[in-house]
Amino acid sequence: MPRVASQQAVAPKPRPAPRIANAPLAASEAVDSILPEPAKRPDLKTLARLDLGHKPALLRAYRETQDLTQRRALVWALAQFGGSDVTALLTQSLTADYGNRPLTQAEEDVLCDMVKALGLVAQQDDAAYKFLKDGTDIDAWAKRRTWQSPRGDYADNLLVSYSIQGVAISGRPDAMTFLDSLGQRDAAYLHAFAGDLVEGAFYQHLRTTGGVEQLMQHLLTPAGLSQFEDWVKTDEGRRWLEWANDRMRGPAPPR
């Protein structure tokens, strides 16, 4: 399995919201600043205008919003602040809130966003990090997922994919070592998830070259595809892509 360009392992520091030259919003305006497009991921400029003073209002809005598709912006706004309360809120949604309820694909897409967003929370929260690492095992999601998916059992694979990516997003000092261990899994696992390990290596590249703000910009905006295409043209990216293609080629091996 290819290696990410070496760097000194340093525990991520507590991350305040990125600052852009805009006046901070009053706490009472926090939710309104996001809800004009609540079903979309907020851009980095909007997130930069929020600080910890807005977190209680965001938590309250999340709990009061019944339409799952209208929670997407709130998920990312809360994830940038992190904390055990955010971990508890998102993992509750992923494991209990939608028990045996049939969901639309749009609703399930928001739950997938929650898994990736937990990667930001896991920068500092151990429970979020453990939830993601445990979620890289498909058996975990077979037990966790209680809703009825429009994708059928493939939803569990999708949630494993986002768990792998979430581990990488966390930027923890041992994250790539953990992902390297997944790269040693059996052929059936790698046939399904080698591409997500490539995605994880790319996220690490973004952190190394541009910090967490560059990573968040990629996660929140559609322009990220061109960054990935540029990366896979580099020696590092090409090695990762060739490694993944070798493991994903042909029919899936029996599990």
Secondary structure, DSSP 4 states (H G I P E B T S, - for coil): ---PPP----PPPP-PPP--SSPPPPGGGHHHHHTTSTTSPPPHHHHTT--GGGHHHHHHHHHH---GGGGHHHHHHHHHH--HHHHHHHHHHHHTTTTT-B--HHHHHHHHHHHHHHHHHTTT-HHHHHHHHHTTSHHHHHHH--SBPTTTTHHHHHHHHHHHHHHHHHT-TTHHHHHHHHTTS-HHHHHHHHHHHHHHHHHHHHHHHHHHHHHHHHHHSTTHHHHHHHHTTSHHHHHHHHHHHHHHSSSPPP-
